[in-house]
Amino acid sequence: MQSEVKASIKGHKVLTGTVTGDKMDKTIVVKVMSLDKHPVYKKIIRKHNSFKAHDEKNSAKIGDTVRIIATRPLSKHKRWRLIEVVGK
């Protein structure tokens, strides 16, 4: 289970997640998990978001753990770029 990792590289948001799709050319789908506390009941809730990220070399495969960084809009849905593959 991956937890959302927020970091910053020169003001750009960096997230860590798991690749859930790699069928598109030079594009991967990354699922980023986060843990939040419910405002009333104080229970920890798992949330997830999916982001499409640019993968120039098609190096990431399904199940890999990757780091992505926010970038300018590259297409209709792509706003992220692959930095590195953390784990296979």
N, C-alpha and C positions, 0 to 999 in steps of 0.2 A: 504494500500500500504506500503510495507516494504522497507526501505532504507538499503543499504549495510552498515554494521557496522564493521569497521576493528579495531581490538584490538590485543593485543599480550599477550600470556601467555608463558613466558620463550622462546621467540623467535618464537613461533608458531602462525600462522595467525588464527584469530577467526572471523567467519562470522555469521550473523543472517539472517535467511530466513524462508520461508514457505514451509511446507511439501506438495509436489504434488503427491507423490506416496509412498505406503507402502505395496505393494503386495508381494515383495520378502521377504524371511526369513532373519531377522537380517540386513536388508538394507532399507534405505529410500532415496527418491530423494528429494533434497532441492533446491528450486528456490530462488536465491539471486538477489535482485534488486539493481541497482546502478544508480546514476544520474551523467552524465558527460556533460560538455559544448562542443558544436561543435567548432572545432578549427577555422573555418572561420566565421560562421554565429552567433556564441555565443549563440545559442539557447540551452536550457537544454534538453538533450535527456535521456530517460529512457532506460537502458540496463538491461538484465537479463542473468544469467548463471545458469545451473543446475548442481548440484554436487550429487554424490552418497555417502552416509555416512553410517558408521557402527552403528547399533542400537542394542546392545547386548540383551536388554530386550524386544524388540519390543514395546516400550512404546509410541512412537510418531505415531500419526494418521494423515490422510489427513486434511489439514487446520490448523494444529498446527504451532505456531511460535517456532523455535528452534535455538539453538546456536551450531555451529559445529567448530571443530578445525582440523587443518592440521596434518596429521600423516604419518607414513611410508606407503608404498603401502600394502594394505590388500588383494587386488585381482586385476584383470585386470583393473577395472574402479574405485575402491574405494580407495580414498586417504584422506578421511575425517572421523571423528568420532564424534558422538553425545556427547555433554557436558550436555545439559539440555533442557528440554521443558519449554520455557518461558511463553507461553500462549496457552490455548486450543481454 
